[in-house]
Amino acid sequence: MRSIARMLLVLGLLAVFAPVGAQSRMQRGKLQGVQDAYAASIRWGDFENAWQAVDPVYRDEHPMSDLEFERYQQVQISGYRDLSTRGGPDGTVERAVELRVINKHTMAERTQRYVERWRWDPEAKRWWLVVGLPDLWKGQ
């Protein structure tokens, strides 16, 4: 009975770390930290701070105007839920999240899914979001 419990524990731990199994413990720790900070920025409506987690190459190729940042002030995030995490292509990590978005003008709330993709930068020793901020107006 004890060996079965141990085996289940080991399998459980492997399942937890399987999405980022190829990453070192330090990289996993940094990923968790940057994802937590990013999620907090989104939850609190601080999209300019969240923009700092976006890969500089992406930011250069897709600059955001003041008007685009102002558009984020029209919504409030009432929920940010991590749905799943898995290894993505080329050593990236993908995290599916569910956002609960309230339009401040109509007070209507809706749910939207978003997939974050994170890549490890070995030179900067940090993770970058490579897909940009969530498009909260997709299909609107």
RALINKA-V175179 format. One record per backbone hydrogen bond with DSSP energy under -1.0 kcal/mol. NH is the residue of the N-H (numbers start at 1). CO is the residue of the C=O. Records with the same first field share a line. If there is no record, write none. Layout:
NH = CO, CO
This chain:
5 = 1
6 = 2
7 = 3
8 = 4
9 = 5
10 = 6
11 = 7
12 = 8
13 = 9
14 = 10
15 = 11
16 = 12
17 = 13
18 = 14
21 = 18
23 = 20
28 = 24
29 = 25
30 = 26
31 = 27
32 = 28
33 = 29
34 = 30
35 = 31
36 = 32
37 = 33
38 = 34
39 = 35
40 = 36
41 = 37
42 = 38
43 = 39
44 = 40
45 = 42
46 = 41
47 = 45
50 = 46
51 = 47
52 = 49
53 = 50
54 = 51
55 = 129
59 = 55
60 = 56
61 = 57
62 = 58
69 = 65
70 = 66
71 = 67
73 = 70
74 = 71
75 = 72
76 = 102
78 = 100
79 = 100
81 = 98
83 = 96
84 = 96
86 = 94
88 = 92
92 = 89
93 = 118
94 = 86
95 = 116
96 = 84
97 = 114
98 = 81
99 = 112
100 = 79
101 = 110
102 = 76
103 = 108
104 = 74
107 = 103
110 = 101
112 = 99
114 = 97
116 = 95
118 = 93
119 = 128
121 = 126
125 = 121
126 = 121
128 = 119
129 = 53
130 = 117
136 = 134
138 = 135
140 = 137
